[in-house]
Amino acid sequence: MQFRESAVGNWRQSSSRKPTVVTPVFARPVKSAYFRAMTADPSIVWPVARPFVQPRKAVAADIDDFNHVNNVRYIDWAMETAWAHSNALGFTMEDYKRIGVGCVVWNHNFDYKAPVLEGDEVLIATWIGSNDGRLRLTRCFEMRRADDGALCFSGETLFVTIDMASGKPVRMPPSFVEAYKPTV
């Protein structure tokens, strides 16, 4: 039995056709030694050449009543990876406080593509997609299962720089412009 989408977007059973098996096709492996070092599986191809990648394993506490990782945990993992990347770029919360300027979330735009189950290991990649050099920067994310490279989650977060004391928007310091350059 196969499912088809009705005009109103609901999925309905249709027995008029035999089921079709769809096999995902992955891009050729990247041969870069750096890329292989950043991922557990060299066949996983990211949208940029050198994202910041952090592994994560789904544990029982991450699982919701639908028996997969809760959507809020995906966002937590993305933000934890963003902080790890910022730390790797030389900016901790202590640095933000010392400088008096920080980046805060303006908008999230995420797509959930496939479930992550208890015990699954995922690779969470992040990179800077854009930076206007004044107030806004966009951080992109992808989460893929480590064993098969399946895309589970993707999206982006728009950050704005604020004065840490007043909470008001403020121009990025030159150190932010330099560190948070878009990844190509």
DRENTORLUM-673543 format. One record per residue (C-alpha): residue number from 1; residue in one letter; x, y, z. Coordinates in nm, 4 decimals, decimal comma. Example, Ala and Ser with C-alpha at 12.3 -4.5 7.8 and 13.67 -1.06 7.14 Angstrom:
2
<atom seq="1" type="a" east="1,2300" north="-0,4500" up="0,7800"/>
<atom seq="2" type="s" east="1,3670" north="-0,1060" up="0,7140"/>
END
This chain:
184
<atom seq="1" type="m" east="0,0000" north="0,0000" up="0,0000"/>
<atom seq="2" type="q" east="0,1293" north="0,3467" up="-0,0812"/>
<atom seq="3" type="f" east="0,0439" north="0,6872" up="0,0593"/>
<atom seq="4" type="r" east="-0,0421" north="0,9944" up="-0,1413"/>
<atom seq="5" type="e" east="-0,1041" north="1,3519" up="-0,0408"/>
<atom seq="6" type="s" east="-0,4590" north="1,4781" up="-0,0726"/>
<atom seq="7" type="a" east="-0,5443" north="1,8300" up="-0,1867"/>
<atom seq="8" type="v" east="-0,5627" north="1,9470" up="0,1735"/>
<atom seq="9" type="g" east="-0,2254" north="1,8035" up="0,2699"/>
<atom seq="10" type="n" east="-0,3425" north="1,4926" up="0,4576"/>
<atom seq="11" type="w" east="-0,1813" north="1,1606" up="0,3752"/>
<atom seq="12" type="r" east="-0,4215" north="0,8878" up="0,2602"/>
<atom seq="13" type="q" east="-0,3710" north="0,5239" up="0,1720"/>
<atom seq="14" type="s" east="-0,3837" north="0,4288" up="-0,1940"/>
<atom seq="15" type="s" east="-0,3804" north="0,0659" up="-0,3062"/>
<atom seq="16" type="s" east="-0,3720" north="0,1463" up="-0,6788"/>
<atom seq="17" type="r" east="0,0072" north="0,1179" up="-0,7033"/>
<atom seq="18" type="k" east="0,2771" north="-0,1040" up="-0,5603"/>
<atom seq="19" type="p" east="0,5080" north="0,0480" up="-0,2992"/>
<atom seq="20" type="t" east="0,8230" north="0,2118" up="-0,4270"/>
<atom seq="21" type="v" east="1,1496" north="0,1738" up="-0,2429"/>
<atom seq="22" type="v" east="1,3545" north="0,4916" up="-0,2478"/>
<atom seq="23" type="t" east="1,7251" north="0,4542" up="-0,1838"/>
<atom seq="24" type="p" east="1,9103" north="0,7708" up="-0,0848"/>
<atom seq="25" type="v" east="2,1993" north="0,8699" up="-0,3059"/>
<atom seq="26" type="f" east="2,4913" north="1,0352" up="-0,1345"/>
<atom seq="27" type="a" east="2,7481" north="1,2533" up="-0,3050"/>
<atom seq="28" type="r" east="3,0974" north="1,1179" up="-0,3681"/>
<atom seq="29" type="p" east="3,3264" north="1,1241" up="-0,0663"/>
<atom seq="30" type="v" east="3,5395" north="1,4327" up="-0,0199"/>
<atom seq="31" type="k" east="3,9077" north="1,3403" up="-0,0351"/>
<atom seq="32" type="s" east="4,0372" north="1,6193" up="0,1875"/>
<atom seq="33" type="a" east="4,2354" north="1,4925" up="0,4870"/>
<atom seq="34" type="y" east="4,0987" north="1,7816" up="0,6963"/>
<atom seq="35" type="f" east="3,7428" north="1,6850" up="0,6124"/>
<atom seq="36" type="r" east="3,8014" north="1,3199" up="0,7054"/>
<atom seq="37" type="a" east="3,9478" north="1,4321" up="1,0372"/>
<atom seq="38" type="m" east="3,6363" north="1,6406" up="1,1112"/>
<atom seq="39" type="t" east="3,3837" north="1,3613" up="1,0528"/>
<atom seq="40" type="a" east="3,3512" north="0,9971" up="1,1505"/>
<atom seq="41" type="d" east="3,2419" north="0,9089" up="0,7973"/>
<atom seq="42" type="p" east="3,4282" north="1,0603" up="0,4997"/>
<atom seq="43" type="s" east="3,1259" north="1,0016" up="0,2745"/>
<atom seq="44" type="i" east="2,9298" north="1,2734" up="0,4562"/>
<atom seq="45" type="v" east="2,9400" north="1,5865" up="0,2445"/>
<atom seq="46" type="w" east="2,8625" north="1,9157" up="0,4148"/>
<atom seq="47" type="p" east="2,7400" north="2,2297" up="0,2323"/>
<atom seq="48" type="v" east="3,0714" north="2,4047" up="0,3069"/>
<atom seq="49" type="a" east="3,4255" north="2,2727" up="0,2876"/>
<atom seq="50" type="r" east="3,5205" north="2,3154" up="0,6546"/>
<atom seq="51" type="p" east="3,2325" north="2,3356" up="0,9018"/>
<atom seq="52" type="f" east="3,2842" north="2,3067" up="1,2756"/>
<atom seq="53" type="v" east="3,1614" north="1,9536" up="1,3596"/>
<atom seq="54" type="q" east="3,0764" north="1,8115" up="1,6986"/>
<atom seq="55" type="p" east="2,9506" north="1,4550" up="1,7672"/>
<atom seq="56" type="r" east="2,6582" north="1,3825" up="1,9990"/>
<atom seq="57" type="k" east="2,4907" north="1,0577" up="2,1066"/>
<atom seq="58" type="a" east="2,1173" north="1,0500" up="2,1812"/>
<atom seq="59" type="v" east="2,0484" north="0,9181" up="2,5323"/>
<atom seq="60" type="a" east="1,7259" north="0,8219" up="2,7099"/>
<atom seq="61" type="a" east="1,6832" north="1,1718" up="2,8592"/>
<atom seq="62" type="d" east="1,6652" north="1,3172" up="2,5035"/>
<atom seq="63" type="i" east="1,3749" north="1,0916" up="2,3972"/>
<atom seq="64" type="d" east="1,0130" north="1,2084" up="2,4040"/>
<atom seq="65" type="d" east="0,6792" north="1,0225" up="2,4000"/>
<atom seq="66" type="f" east="0,7144" north="0,9660" up="2,0237"/>
<atom seq="67" type="n" east="1,0277" north="0,7571" up="2,0915"/>
<atom seq="68" type="h" east="1,2651" north="0,9943" up="1,9146"/>
<atom seq="69" type="v" east="1,4745" north="1,2917" up="2,0192"/>
<atom seq="70" type="n" east="1,2508" north="1,5803" up="2,1237"/>
<atom seq="71" type="n" east="1,2578" north="1,8800" up="1,8894"/>
<atom seq="72" type="v" east="1,3744" north="2,1097" up="2,1698"/>
<atom seq="73" type="r" east="1,6859" north="1,8933" up="2,2160"/>
<atom seq="74" type="y" east="1,7812" north="1,9494" up="1,8490"/>
<atom seq="75" type="i" east="1,7825" north="2,3235" up="1,9199"/>
<atom seq="76" type="d" east="1,9754" north="2,2738" up="2,2457"/>
<atom seq="77" type="w" east="2,2353" north="2,0687" up="2,0585"/>
<atom seq="78" type="a" east="2,2605" north="2,3305" up="1,7838"/>
<atom seq="79" type="m" east="2,3141" north="2,6110" up="2,0373"/>
<atom seq="80" type="e" east="2,5685" north="2,4036" up="2,2350"/>
<atom seq="81" type="t" east="2,7569" north="2,3423" up="1,9099"/>
<atom seq="82" type="a" east="2,7369" north="2,7142" up="1,8277"/>
<atom seq="83" type="w" east="2,8935" north="2,7974" up="2,1648"/>
<atom seq="84" type="a" east="3,1659" north="2,5358" up="2,1146"/>
<atom seq="85" type="h" east="3,2399" north="2,6922" up="1,7755"/>
<atom seq="86" type="s" east="3,2482" north="3,0435" up="1,9244"/>
<atom seq="87" type="n" east="3,4852" north="2,9176" up="2,1946"/>
<atom seq="88" type="a" east="3,7067" north="2,7658" up="1,9234"/>
<atom seq="89" type="l" east="3,7048" north="3,1048" up="1,7487"/>
<atom seq="90" type="g" east="3,8225" north="3,2680" up="2,0719"/>
<atom seq="91" type="f" east="3,4981" north="3,3985" up="2,2218"/>
<atom seq="92" type="t" east="3,3580" north="3,2704" up="2,5502"/>
<atom seq="93" type="m" east="3,0860" north="3,4318" up="2,7592"/>
<atom seq="94" type="e" east="3,3635" north="3,5814" up="2,9733"/>
<atom seq="95" type="d" east="3,5088" north="3,7423" up="2,6579"/>
<atom seq="96" type="y" east="3,1677" north="3,8838" up="2,5661"/>
<atom seq="97" type="k" east="3,1367" north="4,0339" up="2,9154"/>
<atom seq="98" type="r" east="3,4906" north="4,1750" up="2,9028"/>
<atom seq="99" type="i" east="3,4286" north="4,3336" up="2,5596"/>
<atom seq="100" type="g" east="3,0787" north="4,4424" up="2,6646"/>
<atom seq="101" type="v" east="2,9206" north="4,3136" up="2,3422"/>
<atom seq="102" type="g" east="2,7558" north="3,9786" up="2,2674"/>
<atom seq="103" type="c" east="2,5561" north="3,7968" up="2,0005"/>
<atom seq="104" type="v" east="2,1958" north="3,7012" up="2,0801"/>
<atom seq="105" type="v" east="1,9351" north="3,5103" up="1,8799"/>
<atom seq="106" type="w" east="1,7029" north="3,7207" up="1,6670"/>
<atom seq="107" type="n" east="1,5398" north="3,4376" up="1,4722"/>
<atom seq="108" type="h" east="1,5614" north="3,0588" up="1,4297"/>
<atom seq="109" type="n" east="1,4593" north="2,8830" up="1,1094"/>
<atom seq="110" type="f" east="1,4907" north="2,5039" up="1,1406"/>
<atom seq="111" type="d" east="1,3679" north="2,2049" up="0,9423"/>
<atom seq="112" type="y" east="1,3350" north="1,8612" up="1,0977"/>
<atom seq="113" type="k" east="1,4157" north="1,6060" up="0,8267"/>
<atom seq="114" type="a" east="1,4450" north="1,2645" up="0,9966"/>
<atom seq="115" type="p" east="1,4159" north="1,1284" up="1,3487"/>
<atom seq="116" type="v" east="1,7106" north="1,0650" up="1,5759"/>
<atom seq="117" type="l" east="1,6561" north="0,7627" up="1,8017"/>
<atom seq="118" type="e" east="1,8064" north="0,6639" up="2,1337"/>
<atom seq="119" type="g" east="2,1600" north="0,5401" up="2,0777"/>
<atom seq="120" type="d" east="2,2024" north="0,7188" up="1,7440"/>
<atom seq="121" type="e" east="2,5223" north="0,9167" up="1,7088"/>
<atom seq="122" type="v" east="2,4864" north="1,2390" up="1,5144"/>
<atom seq="123" type="l" east="2,7366" north="1,4845" up="1,3756"/>
<atom seq="124" type="i" east="2,6309" north="1,8461" up="1,4243"/>
<atom seq="125" type="a" east="2,7930" north="2,0925" up="1,1869"/>
<atom seq="126" type="t" east="2,7823" north="2,4694" up="1,2114"/>
<atom seq="127" type="w" east="2,9375" north="2,7513" up="1,0141"/>
<atom seq="128" type="i" east="2,8938" north="3,1230" up="0,9634"/>
<atom seq="129" type="g" east="2,6710" north="3,1738" up="0,6591"/>
<atom seq="130" type="s" east="2,6838" north="3,5525" up="0,6477"/>
<atom seq="131" type="n" east="2,8011" north="3,8514" up="0,8457"/>
<atom seq="132" type="d" east="2,7093" north="4,2077" up="0,7523"/>
<atom seq="133" type="g" east="3,0022" north="4,3429" up="0,9560"/>
<atom seq="134" type="r" east="2,7678" north="4,5777" up="1,1390"/>
<atom seq="135" type="l" east="2,4922" north="4,4135" up="1,3424"/>
<atom seq="136" type="r" east="2,3838" north="4,0748" up="1,2054"/>
<atom seq="137" type="l" east="2,5365" north="3,7368" up="1,1397"/>
<atom seq="138" type="t" east="2,3787" north="3,4110" up="1,0276"/>
<atom seq="139" type="r" east="2,4933" north="3,0776" up="1,1646"/>
<atom seq="140" type="c" east="2,3969" north="2,7667" up="0,9658"/>
<atom seq="141" type="f" east="2,3479" north="2,4131" up="1,0996"/>
<atom seq="142" type="e" east="2,3178" north="2,0572" up="0,9742"/>
<atom seq="143" type="m" east="2,2773" north="1,7450" up="1,1818"/>
<atom seq="144" type="r" east="2,3485" north="1,4068" up="1,0198"/>
<atom seq="145" type="r" east="2,3437" north="1,0528" up="1,1528"/>
<atom seq="146" type="a" east="2,7029" north="0,9326" up="1,1783"/>
<atom seq="147" type="d" east="2,6318" north="0,5788" up="1,0568"/>
<atom seq="148" type="d" east="2,4576" north="0,6573" up="0,7275"/>
<atom seq="149" type="g" east="2,4955" north="1,0330" up="0,6745"/>
<atom seq="150" type="a" east="2,1183" north="1,0886" up="0,6710"/>
<atom seq="151" type="l" east="2,0221" north="1,4544" up="0,7138"/>
<atom seq="152" type="c" east="1,8121" north="1,4850" up="1,0312"/>
<atom seq="153" type="f" east="1,7989" north="1,8605" up="1,0895"/>
<atom seq="154" type="s" east="1,9047" north="2,1764" up="0,9108"/>
<atom seq="155" type="g" east="1,8544" north="2,5467" up="0,9404"/>
<atom seq="156" type="e" east="1,9967" north="2,8753" up="1,0424"/>
<atom seq="157" type="t" east="1,9920" north="3,1243" up="1,3249"/>
<atom seq="158" type="l" east="2,0140" north="3,4995" up="1,2797"/>
<atom seq="159" type="f" east="2,2129" north="3,6659" up="1,5580"/>
<atom seq="160" type="v" east="2,2400" north="4,0359" up="1,6381"/>
<atom seq="161" type="t" east="2,5059" north="4,2062" up="1,8468"/>
<atom seq="162" type="i" east="2,3961" north="4,3850" up="2,1606"/>
<atom seq="163" type="d" east="2,5529" north="4,5985" up="2,4291"/>
<atom seq="164" type="m" east="2,5746" north="4,3632" up="2,7287"/>
<atom seq="165" type="a" east="2,4845" north="4,6377" up="2,9790"/>
<atom seq="166" type="s" east="2,1843" north="4,7932" up="2,8018"/>
<atom seq="167" type="g" east="2,0643" north="4,5026" up="2,5872"/>
<atom seq="168" type="k" east="2,0353" north="4,7399" up="2,2913"/>
<atom seq="169" type="p" east="2,1691" north="4,6625" up="1,9439"/>
<atom seq="170" type="v" east="2,5241" north="4,7835" up="1,8852"/>
<atom seq="171" type="r" east="2,7746" north="4,7681" up="1,6008"/>
<atom seq="172" type="m" east="3,0026" north="4,4634" up="1,5978"/>
<atom seq="173" type="p" east="3,3507" north="4,5222" up="1,7289"/>
<atom seq="174" type="p" east="3,6271" north="4,4582" up="1,4706"/>
<atom seq="175" type="s" east="3,7242" north="4,1390" up="1,6578"/>
<atom seq="176" type="f" east="3,3758" north="3,9930" up="1,5876"/>
<atom seq="177" type="v" east="3,3915" north="4,0916" up="1,2202"/>
<atom seq="178" type="e" east="3,7299" north="3,9160" up="1,1924"/>
<atom seq="179" type="a" east="3,6412" north="3,6001" up="1,3879"/>
<atom seq="180" type="y" east="3,2884" north="3,5473" up="1,2548"/>
<atom seq="181" type="k" east="3,3756" north="3,5546" up="0,8858"/>
<atom seq="182" type="p" east="3,1463" north="3,3573" up="0,6555"/>
<atom seq="183" type="t" east="3,2660" north="3,0031" up="0,5872"/>
<atom seq="184" type="v" east="3,3159" north="2,9161" up="0,2217"/>
END
